[in-house]
């Protein structure tokens, strides 16, 4: 205890240099914990880009390709799913809900998704969080569109604005559907997922705007005659879009399924993959997301390596500071010898000082870590889709702290050994 009190007093007397060393360690600990927490939560958020969906069904292709095209809007599906097959599968025993997805159109580089009203009710993200509206409501008529948060923000759209959809994905648009404008009726809250960069329109509108540009308008005429009495005042021309959401497209890009019980998942998945009428593929999004993340393990390794390098640099900085101070403290060590301190006492004193510095640096680093996570969690959620978990340190994170403490103690042995031999050679008076 005497050595501990002496070490504390010694550190306090050198508080300026000790503070800088402590701050360096604290920043490195903060970075290490932050990188580790973001890495873990990024993996979790990546896996939860789509949540609560048991199966994604599309034309037979690769598992990851189907996931990327239907959920992340990356790439495109070469084939679709016929409406008849979709209707047949959604009526199978155990199916609780289904969401049809139709992709292939865009607006100023942002994906346009044709879907049903069930999308806003059943689509979940990030640990089963539902979609919510910052403005407006879901679409109710064919000429209405709901914007993702990023679309509304980047393009400056608000409720009531008119939008023209283009055929073709990304920035390559082959045809503009100028005769079928859509009115913005809703804007979703930010999710940090591809939903933010998507424009959502009724599934029937996809078929309607495409049929307008073909020679046959039979599908459009049927629904106009059935429902023209509902909103006649909104249209002036014979072939303008009806305002109900009833419509059966020839095919869709993919669809999502949720079951009453997880027990149905494997059985229905097998039946779909063996479907005789059409070459279909059913994937479990959670499993495929994990497979996709495994392809990105190199990123994890780089992040871990970066954080380790940061810690090593801070410990080397502490070693440099201790060694630089040690030569200036030779007179102090000689005085301690003169009052009865043994060489091993001085060895223990320097070791305790380095251990205390590392410990206090780790404590300060943990505090900075929680402060940083609290400040950055909202930004990471809305811009990167990473849901940060502000909780107690995990066992692995505590193990990292323990490893830093051990490394700090080992680093401290070097100046402690120097102090031991200084005291032997200098005796009770420093030789200059």
Buried (B, 14 or more C-beta within 10 A) or exposed (E): EEBBEBBEEBBEEBEEBBEEBBBBBBBBBBBBBBBBBBBBBBBBBBBBBBBBBBBBBBBBBEBBBBBBBBBBBBBBBEBBBBBEBBEEBBEBEBBEBBBBBBBBBBBEBBBBBBBBBBBBEBBBBBEEBEBEBEBBEBBEBBBBBBBBBBBBBBBEBEBEBEBBBBBBBEEEBEEEBEEBBBBBBBBBBBBBBBBBBBBBBBBBBBBBBBBBEEEEBEBBBBBBEEBBEEBEEEBEEEEBBBBBBEBBBEBBBBBBBBBEEEEBBEEBBEEBBEBEEBEBBBBBBBEBBEEBBEEEEEEBEEBBEEBBEBBEEBBEBBBEBBEEBBEEBBEBBBBBBEEEBEBEBBBBBBBBBBBBBBBBBBBBBBEBBBEBBEEBBEEBBBEBBBBBBEEEBBEEBEEBBEEBBEBBBEBBBBBBEBBBEBBEEBEEEBEE
